[in-house]
């Protein structure tokens, strides 16, 4: 997922709404600059909302000072985790080898036949 898609997952309006629930404030009372408790609250709310476990190192946490910083950092990590979860292959109900065992083996190439361009010789 790209950076634009992360904004769809966690946008500024969503972040402000989450922050407004901290202290039972209205969205217009949310300050642009975040304190450490507000950031902790926002991370917990985002984890619960999106069903992910956010793990930002100290360097990344220290770089989050504003709502926009939080949207960029948390949104990117949420998108990364959800993208990885969506990209993971599904677990098959039965092993695929069972279905392939009934398939006929490929026919051998005629003697003297030339392999197709790009194909490996048998």
N, C-alpha and C positions, 0 to 999 in steps of 0.2 A: 504494500500500500504506500502511496505517496504522501507527502506532507499535506496536500490539500484534503485528502481523505481523512486524515486524523482530525482536522478541524471540524469535519462533519460529525465525528464521534463525540468529541468534547470541544464544543465551541465556547466562545466567551460568554454567551447568554446562559449556557448550562452551568459553567463554572460560577458565575455570579449568583445564579439561583441556589447552587449548593452552598456557597459562602453565606448567603442571606439566611439560610437555615441555622447557621452558627450564630447564636445570640438572638435568634428570632427577630431578624431585621428585615426591612424591605430591601429589594435589590438596589434601590438608589442610595441606600445607606452603606453599601459595601465600598470600602476604600480600595483604590487601585493598588496600593502597596500592601503586601501581605506580611503579617507577623508569623512567627513559627507555629503558634497554635492554630491559626487560620489555615496555614499550609497543611498541617497534620490533619485537620478536619477535612480539607478538600481532598487529600489523598485517600482518606478512609471512605468518603462519600463516592469518589470516582471508582474505587475498588468494588464497593457494594453495587453501584449502579451498573457497571460494565462486567462484573463477575471476573475480575482479573486480580492478580497480585502484583502491585507495582513495587519495583525494587530500584530506587534511585540511589546512586552512591553519594557520598558527602559532597563531592565537587558539584554534581548536578543539583543537589538540594540547595547548596549555598548560592547557586546562580539564579534560583527562583526568588525574585523580589517583588514581582508584580503579577497581576491577574494574567496579563498577556504571556509572561514568562511561564506561568503555570500551565496555561492552555497549550503552549508549544511543547513543553517537556512532557507533561502527562498525556496529552493527546497523541504524541508520537509513540510513547510507550504502549498506550492502549491499542493503537492501531497495529503496532508491531505484534503484540500478543494475540490480538483477535485475528490478525492476518495469518499468523502462524497456526492458530487453531483451525481456521477455515481451510488452510492449505494442507493440513495433515491428511494423509490418505485414510479413507475409512477402513475400519477393521472388517475383513470379510467374515461372513457367517460360517463358511466352510472353506477349507484350503483349496486354492485354485488348482493345485496339482490333481485333485480328484477329477475335475472336469476334463483336464487335458489328457488323462490316462486313457480315455476312450477314443481319442483322436488318432487318425491314421498317420503313420510316419510320412515324412515328405518323400516323394518319388525321387529315385537317384537320377542324376543327370546322365544323358546318353554319352556313351564313350566317344571321346574326341570333341565333345561340345565345348565351346568357349564360354567362360563365365561372362555375365553381363558387366558392363562398365560400372565400377564402384562396388560390385558384389565380391565377396570373398570366395575364393576357390575352395571346394570341399576337401 
